Each structure stands twice: as C-alpha cells, then as structure tokens.
Amino acid sequence: MSIDAIPIHVINPLPTEPGLTGNALPLLREISEMLRRLLETGESTAIDLSALPLTPIDLEWLREKLGEGEIAVTLQASGESTLNETACPGVWWITHRNENGAVTSQFIEVSFVPELVKAHPEDVKIGRDHLELLISDL
Amino acid sequence: MQGPLIDNLVRQGISRRTFLKYCATLASMMALPPTAGRAMAEAMAASRRPSVIWLPFQECTGCTESITRSHSPTIEGMIFDMISLDYQETLMAAAGFQAEEARHQAMKENMGKYLLIVDGSIPLGQDGAFSCTAGRSNLETLKEAAAGAAAIVAMGSCASFGGIPKANPNPTGAVSVSDIIKDKPIVNIPGCPPIPVVMTGVLAHYLTFGTLPELDDKGRPKSFYGETIHDRCYRRPFYDQGKFAKTFDDEGARNGWCLFELGCKGPVTHNACATTKWNGGTSWPVESGHGCLGCSEPDFWDAGGFYKALSMPADPLKFVAVAAVAGAAVGVGVSIANRAKKGSAKAAHETTTLADLEK
C-alpha cells in the first residue's frame, strides 16, 4: 500500500519569508482564548515564549502583529525587565534580561496588571515601617 | 546563616522582585506552567538551606566551571545562597586536613539529611588507584559519603553514565555513581558539561517541594530531559519542510536549515539546550551552526562519529558491505570518493569538508 492511499495529507504552509515558520500564528488564537478567560473568570494566564519553537523572525512577527500599547513598565532587578502592554489591552509582552542585557526569558502575560508590577504586602509593610521611622525623626 | 532564604537575600540587597524574576525564569526553564514562578518564589523564600557536600572524582572540572559561570554574578550568588556548600575541593579555601575535617563535620551534623553532589566517574581498575583523595580511593569516599546522604545528584555525564573516562577502551575501569550506589535516590544530570540551570532547577525543586523531581528511565529530571533537542529546536520546522544544510557553508547552512545531515544528534538526545541555551541565554550549539553531539546520552563518545547523520550506519565497514551486497554501487563509490577527497584536502590544506571531520 502506498502512502498516497491514506486520504489525509500533511501540507506544510509555505513560509512567506525566510525564517518565518508559521508557528506564531496559532499563538494569536491562544491569546484571544486567554483574553476570553480573563474577562469571564478574571484568571491571569501566560505563555512562555522561550519554551516554543519560534525563530527570532517569528517573534518579531508576533510582536509586530500585537502592536504597541499605552503602558510600558521598566523593572531594574538584576538587569532590566520590560513589561509592555500591547495594542490589545490586557496582553503584556514581558522580557527579562540579565545584567549583560541578554534575554533570559520572555512571556506573554494576559492579565489586568502583570504579577511582577504589584507590590508584595511584606514589602509594603517594610516601606510603611521606613516611613514611620522617617516621620518620627522629623 | 539559618533563617529563611528571603531574609538572607534581602540582607544582601536582593529585592523580592529580583527573586520573583529569577523564579519566573527558572520555572520557564523547568518547563513548569508560566505562572508557577510565584508559587516557587513563595516556597523557596521561606525555605532553609540544606547542607551540600560536593565530591569531585575522575573529572575535568568542566562541570564546576559550568556552574560557577552560570548567568550573572548575582544569580550565581543566589544559587549558593540557597544551599550551604560545606565541601567543594575546587572552590573551598581550606586544604588538606582542614578540608577533610570540614567534610566529616558536615556529614556528622547533617547525617541522613545532606545532599551529595558527585561529578566525575569512579575508577574500579587497580583497586581504584587511578583516582585518590587524601590517600583514599574515590570508591571508598563515595560509599562513605553516600551512606549519610538524603539523596545524590550525579553531575555531568561522567558521574551519570561514566562519560569520557568510560569511553572505549575504558583504561581505568570507570563506572557511574548509580553503578555503585543502589540504596539511595539518585538524580542524573548528564551533559558535558551539564546546563547550569538544570543543577539550580533540581535544587530549587528540592527546596520548593521537599522532594526530588520526577525522573525518566535514565534517572534524569523529566522537566529538563523530557523532550529531545530536536523536538524543541527552532530549526525543527526546516526538518519538517525537508530543508537540510549539506555542508557547513552552503546556502542551507547560511539560511539556518536543519543540521540533521551534518550529523546532528538532536533527534535522539534528551536535554534542554534548545530552550535554556548557554552562556546566560546567548546561544547554543545548533544556533551557532553546529549539530548536537548528544553529550547527555550514555556512551555518546562511542556513538560512531559526530558528523555522521543518524540515518547512516555507525560502522563505515558495514556500510560498504551492505551497499555491495545490495548492489548499490553508489554507496561504495561515495565512500571511496570521500576517502580520496579527504586525502587530497589534507595534502592541499583545503577547507575542511564533512568527510575530513568523520571519525
């Protein structure tokens, strides 16, 4: 029996430019589904971009499609991290870099506010203690 | 220093967000759900540091080099903040009697609770005389240290599978840790050297969940070794499209096509290089244009040639014989042509070709 007898054929879509694998497109649908979940249940979700077989050109394509939003957050913590809202509110493009500027991990987080931006209650307590001390010294 | 980890970190000026960021990256590398970073950070921040004893045996110190050059200095410091590294010959200031004393003390105080890390294989030939520390064979030292360990981490391919010392003809009778120790949980972290973050990941898992990670049939953590290099390779789509580089400088190579035909062992190698990368996320072998050598698999050194495609039979003699029997004269022709080309290339100092590189 030849393989042609099987009525299902795999057709790999031809990439439109070198380096583009076609793996980024399904992510847009996944993000749309994640947004629906956020709206219905308030649940934050994330996609780990470094765990997927995406070429640098795929990532560029995805970034370009999602566009730039209004908010860009910069975090200085062992290297710079950027948490940028895309043109779709609630969809955040998060890039973590080390001190040498190399990307250590990259995520798309779907949430109203990225987890990392929120202050931890313990840190707020420390900040308040500091402030109290400051006031008592005045 | 015995308080919760986060207090130690804060004292050193490492903020909670820095730690969270680190945990997010670590979770990503451990193939945990992207949101697991926060849960990991909470658990690890509250954990206390376990005592760790690190024994180097028949090794090249490449594994230690790999770990100590992991990421940026701050992150590396963080790794050592998570554990109390009580004995490490290469890194410790103490020597001789004091060093041995430190090990004995750590073993006594943390009996049954310490983590034992081993890098290097253990030679059994000549009663273990090939590798000794403080007048004792590696075999003796391992057995003694393993007896009081909660678990053993075999760092690198030598400790995991015997590695290069075990390569044919194995002159020292080298064996792996799991060949000797049978009554302790052992985690194999193979690689030549292993990826630094895999080591950190196993430690982080131990601190977060209080257990060792789930292992595959070769004793490797599934979170890092669960998939092949090939499955996670960014060049995989080219394999699927049938686009292969045929030499190291042809058009395919320049376009970043699949390196399968140049001997890449990615399809049979379980490791995390494709996702974690090397040198702080800079690059990894396939990204730099060279196929995977398969260094995290047992006996990779004797697997028949780094530049032979997996689809080619490993033994060239057999290849010729089979081709002749089948009447495929092309096979023999190619083999002879390659040999001739190899000879003339060597004579004329021409650009190295694939044939030159074959073992």
Contacts between the chains, C-beta under 8 A, distances in Angstrom:
chain1	res1	chain2	res2	distance
A	12	B	240	6.0
A	12	B	241	5.4
A	18	B	255	5.7
A	19	B	255	8.0
A	19	B	256	7.0
A	21	B	237	3.7
A	22	B	237	7.2
A	23	B	237	6.6
A	44	B	35	6.9
A	45	B	34	7.7
A	45	B	35	7.0
A	46	B	33	7.9
A	46	B	34	3.5
A	46	B	35	5.7
A	47	B	34	6.6
A	48	B	28	4.8
A	48	B	34	4.6
A	50	B	28	5.8
A	50	B	29	8.0
A	50	B	275	5.8
A	51	B	28	6.3
A	51	B	31	6.4
A	51	B	232	7.7
A	51	B	275	5.5
A	53	B	232	6.2
A	53	B	233	6.6
A	53	B	234	5.4
A	53	B	236	5.3
A	53	B	237	6.8
A	53	B	274	7.9
A	54	B	234	6.7
A	55	B	234	5.2
A	55	B	237	7.9
A	55	B	256	7.6
A	75	B	17	6.3
A	75	B	21	7.2
A	77	B	15	5.9
A	77	B	17	4.9
A	77	B	18	3.8
A	77	B	21	5.3
A	78	B	14	7.7
A	78	B	18	4.8
A	78	B	21	6.7
A	78	B	22	7.0
A	78	B	72	6.4
A	78	B	74	4.9
A	78	B	75	6.4
A	79	B	72	6.8
A	81	B	21	5.9
A	96	B	21	5.5
A	96	B	24	6.8
A	96	B	25	5.8
A	98	B	71	5.9
A	98	B	72	4.6
A	98	B	75	7.1
A	98	B	280	5.3
A	98	B	281	7.3
A	99	B	72	4.3
A	99	B	73	7.6
A	99	B	74	7.0
A	100	B	72	6.5
A	100	B	280	6.2
A	102	B	279	7.9
A	102	B	280	4.9
A	102	B	281	4.8
A	102	B	282	5.6
A	103	B	281	5.7
A	104	B	25	4.8
A	104	B	71	7.3
A	104	B	280	6.9
A	104	B	281	5.0
A	105	B	24	6.3
A	105	B	25	4.1
A	105	B	28	4.5
A	105	B	29	7.6
A	105	B	281	7.9
A	107	B	24	7.3
A	107	B	28	7.5
A	107	B	34	5.6
A	109	B	34	7.6
A	115	B	20	7.6
A	115	B	35	7.8
A	115	B	38	5.9
A	116	B	17	6.1
A	116	B	20	5.9
A	116	B	21	6.7
A	116	B	24	7.5
A	120	B	16	5.3
A	122	B	16	7.1
A	123	B	15	7.8
A	123	B	16	5.6
